[in-house]
């Protein structure tokens, strides 16, 4: 049987991790959980945000208390280059995975096509995680581990890739566990997802 991939794409503070955790709890067999936070956590904490070591990692440039842009250092670039290949190794070994990701040009995470190619031999669902901007910003303000303005910076980019999703959930109106249940119900009804196959086909046609 092909490995299962549940790919959650949404902004920071949109609830992806909570949905991923709920999917792990609800799915009858183990789902590995990987994604942006898993890779971020490989870096020392002082390499993300501000301070001298951020020159190697992710330096958040703030203006008037809000994120203006992100400078991606050498070590972060190496890490970014490892994301899709490392995910591919897990798939090659037959792992079922839930991935929470942010497809965001501002952090050079513009590798949707690379993911799609890596998922060619997997049953991969492309799930859109929606949430209203005002809700994202309210969550961001309440969380001490978030930089103000990150969600806004990502909001207009994360779904701006012109491709269709297999399924969409809105965490502004639905709790994470209910979102996970909706995703699992969709997967049961649609055993053959189409979104990533369509991305591969469109890329091939464009070559």
C-alpha positions in Angstrom: 0.0 0.0 0.0 1.2 3.5 -0.8 2.3 5.7 2.1 -0.2 8.2 3.3 0.6 11.9 3.3 -1.7 14.5 4.8 -0.1 17.9 3.8 -1.5 20.8 5.8 -0.7 24.3 4.3 -1.5 27.4 6.2 -0.1 30.5 7.9 1.6 30.7 11.3 -1.0 30.5 14.1 -3.6 28.9 11.8 -3.8 25.7 13.9 -1.9 23.3 11.7 0.0 21.7 14.6 -3.2 21.2 16.6 -4.9 19.6 13.6 -1.8 17.4 13.0 -1.8 16.3 16.7 -5.5 15.5 16.5 -5.0 13.5 13.3 -2.3 11.5 15.1 -4.8 10.8 17.9 -7.6 9.8 15.6 -5.9 7.8 12.9 -6.0 4.1 13.6 -2.3 3.5 12.8 0.7 5.7 13.6 1.2 9.0 11.6 4.6 10.6 11.8 4.3 14.4 12.3 6.8 16.6 10.6 6.9 20.0 9.0 8.1 23.6 9.5 8.4 23.5 13.3 10.2 20.2 13.3 12.9 21.7 11.1 13.0 25.0 12.9 13.6 23.2 16.1 16.8 21.7 14.7 18.3 25.2 14.9 19.4 26.7 18.3 16.6 29.0 19.6 19.0 31.9 19.5 19.4 31.5 15.7 15.7 32.5 15.1 14.4 36.0 15.8 16.9 38.6 16.8 20.4 38.6 18.2 23.9 37.8 16.8 23.3 34.2 15.9 20.4 35.0 13.7 22.8 35.9 11.0 23.2 32.2 10.5 19.5 31.3 10.8 16.3 33.4 10.5 16.6 37.1 11.3 13.3 38.8 11.8 13.5 42.4 10.8 10.8 44.3 12.7 9.4 47.8 12.0 7.1 49.6 14.3 6.6 46.4 16.3 5.6 44.3 13.3 7.6 42.0 11.0 8.9 43.7 7.9 10.9 40.9 6.4 13.0 37.8 7.1 16.7 37.4 6.4 17.6 33.8 5.8 21.1 32.9 6.8 23.5 30.3 5.5 22.6 27.6 8.0 18.9 28.2 7.5 19.4 27.9 3.7 21.1 24.5 4.2 18.2 23.4 6.4 15.6 24.6 3.8 17.5 22.6 1.2 17.1 19.4 3.3 13.4 19.7 4.0 12.0 17.9 0.9 14.8 15.3 0.6 14.4 14.3 4.3 10.7 14.0 3.8 11.4 11.8 0.8 13.5 9.4 2.9 10.6 8.9 5.3 8.3 8.2 2.4 10.8 5.8 0.8 10.7 3.8 4.0 6.9 3.5 3.9 6.0 6.0 6.6 2.6 7.6 6.8 3.0 11.3 7.6 1.1 14.4 8.5 3.1 17.5 7.4 2.3 21.0 8.6 3.9 23.5 6.3 3.9 27.1 5.3 4.5 27.6 1.6 5.9 31.1 1.9 8.3 32.9 -0.4 9.5 35.2 2.3 11.3 32.3 4.0 12.3 30.7 0.7 9.8 27.8 1.4 8.6 27.9 -2.2 9.0 24.2 -2.9 5.5 23.0 -3.7 6.6 21.4 -7.0 9.4 19.6 -5.2 7.0 18.2 -2.6 4.6 17.2 -5.4 7.4 15.2 -7.2 8.4 13.6 -3.9 4.8 12.5 -3.3 4.5 10.7 -6.7 4.5 7.2 -5.1 2.4 8.2 -2.1 -1.3 8.8 -1.5 -0.9 12.5 -0.7 -3.8 14.9 0.3 -3.3 18.6 -0.2 -5.3 20.3 2.6 -5.9 24.1 2.8 -5.9 25.5 6.3 -7.9 28.7 6.3 -8.4 31.3 9.0 -9.4 35.0 9.0 -6.6 37.4 9.4 -8.0 39.1 12.4 -8.2 35.8 14.2 -4.7 34.9 13.3 -3.4 38.2 14.6 -5.3 37.8 17.8 -3.8 34.3 18.4 -0.4 35.7 17.5 -0.7 38.4 20.1 -1.5 35.9 22.8 1.4 33.6 22.1 4.8 34.5 23.5 6.6 32.4 20.9 5.3 34.4 18.0 6.6 37.6 16.3 3.9 40.1 15.6 3.2 40.5 11.9 4.3 37.0 10.8 0.8 35.8 10.1 0.0 39.0 8.1 3.2 38.7 6.1 2.3 35.1 5.2 -1.4 35.5 4.8 -1.4 36.8 1.2 1.3 34.4 0.0 0.7 31.0 1.5 -2.3 30.0 -0.7 -1.2 32.2 -3.7 0.1 29.3 -5.8 -2.8 28.9 -8.3 -3.3 25.2 -7.6 -6.4 23.5 -6.2 -6.5 21.7 -2.9 -8.1 18.4 -2.2 -10.0 19.7 0.8 -10.3 22.9 2.9 -10.9 23.5 6.6 -11.4 26.8 8.4 -9.9 26.9 11.9 -11.5 30.3 12.6 -14.9 28.6 12.7 -14.1 25.0 13.5 -12.0 23.5 16.4 -8.9 21.5 15.5 -10.3 18.1 16.5 -13.4 18.7 14.4 -11.2 19.8 11.5 -9.2 16.6 11.8 -12.4 14.5 11.8 -13.6 16.3 8.7 -10.3 15.6 6.9 -10.4 11.9 7.9 -14.0 11.7 6.7 -13.0 13.2 3.4 -10.1 10.8 3.0 -12.5 7.9 3.6 -14.8 9.1 0.9 -12.1 10.0 -1.5 -9.4 7.3 -1.4 -7.5 8.7 -4.4 -6.5 12.4 -3.9 -6.0 14.5 -7.1 -4.3 17.8 -6.2 -0.6 16.8 -6.2 -1.1 14.7 -9.3 -2.6 17.8 -11.0 0.4 19.9 -9.9 2.8 17.3 -11.4 0.8 17.1 -14.6 0.7 20.9 -15.0 4.5 21.2 -14.3 5.2 18.4 -16.9 3.0 20.2 -19.5 4.8 23.5 -18.9 8.2 21.9 -19.6 
